[in-house]
Amino acid sequence: MTVATQPEIKPTSTLTSGPGMAKIALIGNPNSGKTSLFNQLTGLNQKVGNFPGVTVDKKTGYSQLTPQLRAEIIDLPGTYSLYPKSLDERVITDLLYDPTSRHFPDLVIVTADASNLKRNLLLFTQLADLQLPAVLALNMVDVAEQEGVKIDVETLQRELGVPVIPMNARKGIGVAALKIVMTQQLEPNRNTFFEISADLKPLLKNIKHRFNLSNDYLALQFAHQYKSLKFLSDEDAAWLHEQLEIAAFESNAQQANETINRYTRINELLLDAVRVEKVEKDEKFSNRLDQVLTHKVFGYLIFFAILFLIFQAIFAWASYPMDLIDEGIAGLNGLIQDNFDGPLIDLLTEGVIAGLGGVLVFVPQIAILFAFIAILEETGYMARVTFMMDKVMRKFGLNGKSVVPLISGVACAVPAVMSARTIENWKDRMITIFVTPLMSCSARIPVYTVLIALVVPEKYYLGFLNLQGLVLMGLYLIGFLAAILSALLLKIILKARERSYFIMEFPTYKMPRWKNVGLTIIEKSKAFVFEAGKVIVAISIILWVLASYGPGNTFEQAREQAVAEAQSRNLNEVQTENKIASYQLEASYAGIVGRSIEPIIRPLGYDWKIGIALLTSFAAREVFVGTMSTIYSIGEEENVSTIKNKLMSEKDASGDPFFTPARSFSLMIFYLFAMQCVSTLAIVRRETKSWTWPLAQLLYMSGLAYVMAFITYHIFS
């Protein structure tokens, strides 16, 4: 493949946007390597936010193109054309059709799969007709060459009228050349790929005059999409509707005609620029592999084997770094307590550091979970999983596209709920949003880990089957079963009979790009530490205050009562201090709150201390561990032991271990089903535009959690 110069594209000046900052939009088909290119351009210098006025993720990053020029890269959602089919894709048109927007790009980089140019160029030709300065990043040239596809880059560049940069974004090949082009001010593309019919010209002339537009194709897009363009006022939308009625404008027919004409033009230019030198006689490697991995029997067995490996790894591989973190936190607390004293030191060690330890100790497990998810996505296997599970999902009333949110829910319910926007059918989308939080997310891992470690022995069967990992996998499977059965129930209630379709393109199998995997691990771990961590540490501090103080002189009275009892029982100094701490905790503000809800949770086997943890963890499930760590740190005579040892040493009124298998499994089941995540409720409210759905979720999942925890406690008692 020859890389040509750019004879027809003359840079005029340095690209700038504001003081040394250029805005560059990255757009392309799904599986065209857009994410790999974004990571190559931005590295760790990226963040995730929201596009203005919508809940769609906006992934942005910064790339230092030259010492003087820094570019902001906006990673737009993957799309096949400028006619959006989902909420995610609509942000593209909102951005590219509104030159007054502060996010309007100076340059558009279009990623295209070199091995499938015909399909990828449909989007490019639409963008070109908008006359936006653009560059075509011709990605996956290595794959094209392996398939015998030869591309004359110079001819393609001349036909398209824009710079064409051959590259392999996964390996970083061609990125330097792309950066050089990105520093140049490119003239808008004057090549047109679709001739608008003459009978539409009067309508487009009126639209151009009304909105001060200079581009016919942009005016045509206003006609097609005025109902979904958020920057248009109600008055403008009403005017457009009236004009379209007068012109008898048929949007669907016009779109179909445009697509046919564009592909005709694309075929013509590809005849000169692309040739296939060999035809494969054997099936592609990916197709041969799919015969096994998507087999109607072996495919499911392989998938469950992979799940088994993931849950085994979460326990087996993470144990050593978790122990190191736990010992480090304990050592730090001991060092501070040995050298300093006073209420502020108690707050620091028993509140802040104890809560921080409840966050950091689970980072290895979170990292391992997201590492596996990233690898499955990078290799292309995740797309096969959604295809296989589609056959199962339909029997329970879910759309095939519901598989993506459900699988994403294993990581976090918030982006999983947002990913349901790709489901066009309203009822299918609502059912998916409703049941997705039942999938066990990564926030539940800290709860499961501590409770499993308390009551499930670390035994191995056949030398490699970890019993704790098996229990963890069982909890995830119970969550999945609850989700699909709840979907079936909701389908009956909503009487959802509309047919829906599931279309997904399989990417070819590839070796994971380890840089992308690493970026995912770092990004998700940071999100856990800084987002969940802020909540956990804040609640830990509040809890320490509530547990360290009480109304009036109740604390002094509790101390006197504890001392009197200790003297009557001839307890030693250490036992006396523990007795005082126990009595004062019960008399504290936290104890009062816990006591008030104890009658409600007593049938589940819980006491007032667990009640405090249940209340605080409604902010976020993982707060449970930090709460228990803070509660059981109060008044210890030792420095700080591990969370597990704190809970193991807890005794009930008769002196027996408090955290029995019955209580521990009941708690696991409660957290498996309970809606204890304010962020999820908030995102459901934003996605459904109603409080009905999140409140229904809260009531249904809380009730289900209570009933199932009650049954579990009495089965194991």
N, C-alpha and C positions, 0 to 999 in steps of 0.2 A: 504494500500500500504506500503510495507516494504522497508525501506531505507537500502541498503546493504553497507558493507565495500567494499574496492577496492582491492581484493586479487591479481589481476594480474597486477595492475598499480603501479609500484614502483617509487616514486619520487626520483630523483637522486641529485638535487641541487636546490638552490633558483633561481627562474626565474628572469633574468635580461636582460636589453637591454640598453646598455650605462650605464651612472652613475645612477643606481637606478631606471631606467625607463623601463618598459616592454611595448611592443606593442601587443595589443590583439584585434583581429577582431571579431565582432559580426555579425553573418550571420544566416539567417533563412527564412522560407516561409513567405509570407504576412499573417498577422493575427495570427502569432504564439507567439505573446507577446514580440517580439524583442524590440520594442520601450519602453515598460514598464520596461523591464530589463535594458535597457540602462539608463533610468531615475533613476532607483533604484541604479545603480552602480555609476552614475556621479552626480546626483542631479542638482544643479545650475551650477556646474563646467563644462560647455559644451559650444561649439561654433560651428558655421556652416561656412565652407569655400568651396573650390572647389578641386576636385582631379586634380593632375597636368595634364595640357594639354587639359582638358575638362571642360565643364560647369556644370557637375553633382555635386550636393551638396555632400560635405563630412562632416558628422556630427561627431565630435570628443569630447571626454570628458576625465576627469581624475578621477581616483579612488585611494584613499589611502588604499592599501591592508594591509600593516603593517606600523609601524612607519618608517621602512627603505625602503619600496618598494612602489613606486607610479606607477600606470599603466596608459598608454594612451589607451583609448577604442575607436575603430573606428567602427562606426555603418554603415555597408554596406547596400546597397539597398536590399529590399526584393526580393527573387527569388525562383522559384520552382526547378531549376536545374542549372548546370554549363554550359548549352547551352543557351546563352543569346538571348532574343527576342527583347530587347530594348537597347537604349543607356545607360540607368541607369545600367542595369545588366552587361554591358560590362566592367565596371570599376572593377567588382569583378574578372573577369578572368585576367585583366591587373595586378591586385594587387597580386593575388595568384599564378600566373604562372611565376612571375619574382622575383626570390630570391635576385636579386641584387638591387631591389627597396628599397629606404630608408623607405618606408611604409610597407615593407613585415612583416607580423605578427610573433611574437614568439609563439602565441597560437591562436587557433580558437575556439570560443564558438558557438555551433550550437543550436539555439532554436528550439524546436519541440513541437507541440500541442499534448499532451498526449492522447487526445480523437480522434486523427486522425493520428496515428503513421505511418501507411502504406504509406500515401502520403508524410509525412514529412521526412521519412527516405531515400527517393530517393536522396535528396540533401546530406544528411549525408554520404551515402555510396560513393558518388562521391568524396567528400572531403576526406574520409578515404583512398580511393585508391590513393590519392595524397601523402599519408603518412605524413600529417601535424599533429603536436601535437594538440589534440582536446579534448573538453569536450562537452558532450551532456546535455544541460539544458532542462530537461523534464518538460515543462511548462504546466499550466492549469490542474494539477493533480486533482483539485477539480471538474472541469467539467467532467473529465474522470470518476471519482468515481460516480458522479450523474447519468451518463449514463450507469453505471454497468460495466465499463471497469476496469479490475484488471490487474496491470502490476507488474510482478516479476522483480524488479529493479536489483537484484543480477544476475539473469539469463541474462537479457538484457545487463547488463554491461559486462558480460563474453563473450557473443556472439559478441558484438560490439568492444570490446577491448579498450574501453575508459571509463573514469569516467562518470557516469550518475547521475545527481543531480535532484531529484524530487523537484519541486518548484511551487509557485504561485507568479509570478513576480508582479502582480497587487497589492498584499498585502505585498510583501517583504518577503514572506516565502521561505526559501531555499537560499536566497541571501548570508547569512553569510557562509553557507557551500560551496557555489560556490567560494566565495572569498578565502577560505582556499585552495581549489584546484588550484585557479589561481596563488597562490604564489609558486607553485611547478613546477619544470622543468619536464615535462612529456615526456616520450620517444615517438617517432613517432609511430603511429599505424601500426602494421605489419599485421593485418587482411586484407584480400582482399575479395571484394564482387563481382568482375566481372572478369572473365577469358578472356583475350584477345586471339583471335583465332591465331593459329600458322601461318597462311598465312600472317598475318600483322607483324610478328616479324622482317623480314628483313628490312621492311620500318622503323619500330620503332628503330631498331638498328642504321640505318643511321642517323635518326633524333637525337638520343641520343648522337651519336658521334659528330655531327655537332655543337650541342648546349651545349655539356658537361652536359647532363642530366643523372640521375641515376634511374629515375622512368619511367616505361613503360607507365603508364596511362597519365602522364604529356606529354610524347612524342606523345601519341595519341591525346591529346587535341591540341597540336601544329598543328597536321595534320588537325583536324577539323576546327580550328579557326584562322589559320595564317593570314587571310585577315583582321581580326579585332583587332589583338594584336598590340597595338601601340608601344611596346618596340622593335618589330622586324624591322630591316632595310628593305629597298626595295630589297636589294640583297638577304637577307635571305628569304623574302617572295617569291621572284622569284625562289629561289632554292627549296623551299618547294613545290611550284606549279609544278615544273618539276618532282620532286620525286613522287608526287601523281599521275601525269599523267602516269608515267612509271608503277606504282603499280596498276593502274586502281582503285584508291581508291574512293568509293562511300560514301560520308559523310552522306547523309540522311539515306541510308539503314543501315549503321553502327550504327547511333544514335538510330534508331528504334530497332535494334537487342539488343543493350546495355540496353535500357530501359526495354524491355521484360525480359531480363536475370536478371536485378537488382530486378525487382518486384517479380520474382520467388524466388530469394534468400531472399528477405525481408519477403515474405509469410512464408518461412520455419522457419526463426528465430522467427517470431512473434507467430508461433504455440506453441513454448515452453515458450515464455515470456509473452504472453497476453491471457487473457480469458475474455469472456463476460458472466457475471453471470445472467443477466436478459435482456430480450428483451422488449422494451417499446411498450405497446399496443396503447397508445395514441400518438398523434403527439407531437413533441417537442414544448416547449413554444414559441421558435423563429418562428417556422412554423405557429403556430396558430396566433401569432402576425402579421406575414407577410400577412396573409389573409386579414387583415384590412389595414395595413400601405402601402401595395403595391396594393391595390384594384384599379381597372381601373377607378373608380370614386372617392371613399372616399380617396384613397391614395393621389390624387392630392389636394383634399380639405384640408387634414391634413397637407400636405407640405406647402401649401400657408398660412394656419393658423399659422404654426411655423414661417414662414417668417414674417408674420404680428406681431407676438409676439416679434421677434427680433427687428424690426424697432420701435415698440412702446417702447421697453425697452431702446433703444439707446437714445431716447429723455427723457422719463419719469424718468428712474433710474439714468441717468448721470447728470441731471440738478443740483442737490445739490452739488456734488463734483466739478463740473465745476464752479459753483458760488464761492465756497470756494477758488479754485485756482485763479480765476479771481480777487477776492478781495485781495488775498495774494500778487499777482503781483502788483496790484494797490497800496496797502499799502507799499510795498517795494520801489516802485518808489517814492511815496510821501515822505517817510522817507528820502531817499537819496537827493531828490530835496530840502527838507526843511533845510537840514544841510550842503549841499555842493553846489558849483556853479562853472561854467566854461565850456568850450567846451568839455572836457573829460567827465564831468558829464552828459552833454547833450547826448554825444555818448553812454554812459552807459545806461541811462534811456530810451532815445527815440529810440536808435538803438538796443543794445544788449538785454536789459530786455524786451522791447516791442516785439522783435522778439521771445525771449524765451517764453514769455507769449502766443504767437500764436502757440507754440508747445505744451506746458504743458496743456493748457486748454482743449485739445481734447483727452488727454490720457484716461479719464474715458470712452469715447465713443469707442475708439479703443479697450480698454480692454474688454468692454461688447461684442463687435462684435466677437472678437477672443475667448471669453469664450464660446459663443454659438456654434461657429464652432468646437471648441475642444470637447464640450459635444456631438455634433452630431457625430463626428468621433469616440469618445470613446465608445459610446453606440452601434455603428454598424449601425446607421440609415443612415449615409451618403452614404454607399454602396447601400442601397435601393433606395435612391434618384437618383443615377446615373442609376440604372436599370430602374426606372420609366421614367426618362427623355430621355432615349435612344430611346424609341418609338416615342417621339416627334422629337428628333434631326434628325432622319433619313429622315424625310419628308423634311427637309431643307438642305440635302446634307452633314450633318456632321456625322462623325464616332461616334458610341456609346461611345467610349473612350474619345471623345471630351468633354463629360459632366464634367469629372474631371477637366480639365483646366478651363472650364467656371465657375464652382462653385468656384474653387480656386481663380479665378479672382476677386471675391467679396472681398477677403482679399488683394491680391496684384498681379499685372499682371506679375511681374518678375518670381516668382516660378511657376505661372500658365503656362506661356509660356514654361518654362523648363519641366513641367510635360507632355507636349505634346509629349515627346520622346517615350512614350509608344505606340504611334500610328504608326503602321508599314507602312501603306499606305502613300506614299509621298504627294499626293494631299490633302488627308484628313488632314494630319498633317499641311501642309502649310495654308489651309483654317482656321483651328483651331487657329493657331498662329496669323493669320491676324485679326481675329474677337475678340479674347480674350480681348484685351485692351478696347473694347467697354463696357465690364461689369464694373459697377461702383465699383471701388476698395476703400479700406479704406482711401486712400489719398484724395478722393473726399469728405469724410465726413465733414472735417472742412469747406469746401466751402459751401456745402449744408446746414450745420447747421446754419452758420451765415446768409445766404441769406433767408432761410426759417423762421428763427426767426424774420427777418426784416419785412416780408410781410404776413406771415401766422399767424393768431392769435392762441394763446394757448388755444384752445377750446376742450371740451370733449363732445362726443355724447354717449348717453346711459350710461353715467357715466364712461366709460373706453376707448372709441375710441378717441385717441389723433389725432387731425387734422394734426398737424405737422408730426407725425409719418406716417400718411396716405400719405402725400405728399412725404416724403422720400421714402416710399415703392414704390410709383408711379414712382419716378425717377429710381429706380433700375429695375423695370419692363420695363421701356422704354429702358434702356440700354440693357437688355436681348433681347427685341424684335428687336432692331437695330442689335445686334450680329447675330441672326439667319437669319434675312432678308439679311444682308450683306453676310452671308455664302451662302445663296441660289443664290445671284447674282454672287458670285465668282465661285460657282459650275458651273453655266452656262458659265462663261467666260473661265474657265479651262477645261470645258467638262469632269468633273470628273465622270466617269461611273463605275470605278472599284468597285467590291463588297468588303466589309470589314466586319469583325466579331467582336462582343463585348462579351468577356468572363470575368466574374467577380465572384469571390467566395464571398458568403455572410458570414460574421462572425456572430456568435451567438450574440444575444442581451446581453449586460452586463450593470451593473451600472457603471457610469463613475468613473474612478480612479481620485479622486480630486487632487491628487498630480500632475498628468500629466496635468490636466486642468490648475492648478496654474502655472506650469512651462511654458506652452504655453502662458498664459497671460503675464507673466513676460518677456519671450523671445521676443514676438512680440511687447510689449510696449517699451522695451528697444531698439529694432530695429527702431521703429518709432521715439523715442526721439533722439537717437544717430546718426542714419543715416539721416532721414529727418531733424532732428533738426540741424545738422551741416550745411546743405545746407540753411535752413531757416534763421538761425542766421547769417551766412556769408553774405547772400544776404541782410538781414536786415541792417547790418552794411554798406555794399556798398551803399544801397539805402539811408541811412541816410546821408552819405557823399554827394551823388549826389543831394539830396534834400536840403542840408544845404549850398551848395556853388554853384556859377555860374561863367561864364566866365567874365573876366575883372571886370568892375565896375557895372555890371548889378544889383547886389544885392543892392548896395547903391542907384542906380537910382530907383529900385523897392520900396525901403523903403521911399524915398522922395516922390514918386508918391502916395504911400499909405497914408502917413502922410498928404499930401496936400488934398487928397480926404476926409480923416477923419475930418480934420479941417473945410472943406467946409460944411460937413454934421453934424457938431457938435457931433461927436461920443465920447463916454466916453473912459477911458483909456483901459479898457478890449477890447472893440470893435475895438479900434485903433490897439492894438497889434495883434488881429486876422486878421485885414485887412492887416497889414504888413506881417504877416506869409503867408497869401494867395498869396499876390503879389510876395513875395520872392520865394515861392515854384514854382510858374509859371515861374519865371525867372531863376530857378536853372537848373543844367545839367539834372536832372530828368524831369523837366518840358519841356525842349527843346526836349528830346527824345519822351516824351508823345505827345507833339504837332505835332511831325513829322508823327506819325501814326494815329492821330485823324481823318483825313479825311477818312481813310480806315474803321475805326470802328464806325464812327458816325451813319451810317445806322442801326446799332444794338442798338443805344441808348446810347453808351458809350462815356465818355469824356477822356481827356488825362490822368487823374489819373488812371482810369481803364486800360487804355492802358499800363501804366507802370506795373501794376499788371499782365496783360496778358503776357507781355514780360518776366518778371522775373519768372513767374510760368511755363515757358517752361522747366525750370530745374526740377521742381517737382510741381505737382498741388497744394499741400498743402501750397506752398510758397505764394499763393494768399492772405491768411489771414494775414500772417506776413507782407506782403508788404502793405496791406491796413492799418494795425495797425501802421506801421512805418510812412506812408504818413500822416495819420490823427493825429499822435502824434506831428508833427512839429508845434511848436509855440502855443500849447494850454496853456491857462492861468491856468487851473486846473492841478492837478497832472496827473493822467491817468485814464480816464473813460474806461468802457468796450468797446470792439470792436464793439459790437452791437450799443451802444449809440453813438459812433463816427460816424458810418455810418448813423444812424437815424438823426443825427443833420446836416448832409450835405445838403446844399440847392443848387438848380439850379439858373440860372441867374434871374429868376422871383421870387425867394424867396420861391418856393415850395420845398417839400422834393425831393431830387435827386433820392433816391433809391425807386422808385415806383414799384408796382407789375410787370409792363411791363419790366423794366430794370432788376429787380432781377430774374424773371423767365427766361429772355433772357440769363442772365449770368449763371444760373444753367444749362440750356440746352447747352450752349457753352461748359462748363466744362464737361458735361456729354459725349459729343461726341469728344471733342478735344484730340488729342494725345499730351499731355503736360507732358511727363515724359521721360527724357533723358535715365534713367536706362532701361526702357522698350525698347526703340529703340536700345540701346546697346545690350541687351540680344537677341533681334530678329536678329540683325546682327550676333551674335555669333552662334545662333541656325540654321540659314539658310545659313550661310557662304556666304552671299551676301548682298550688300547694296540695291539691288532692292526692297526687301520686306519691310525693315524699311522705305525707302523713299516713297514707294507706300502707306504704312500705314499713314505716316505723311501727305501726300498730300490729301489722301482720307478722313481721319478723320478731318483734319483742314477745308477742303472744306465743309464737311457734317456739322460740328459745325457752320460754318459761316451761311450757308443757313438756318439751323434749328433755330438758334438764331435770325436771321432776321425775319423769319416767326413768331416766338413766340413773339417778341417785337411788331410787328404790329398787332397781334391778340389781345394782352392785352392793347394796347395803346388806 
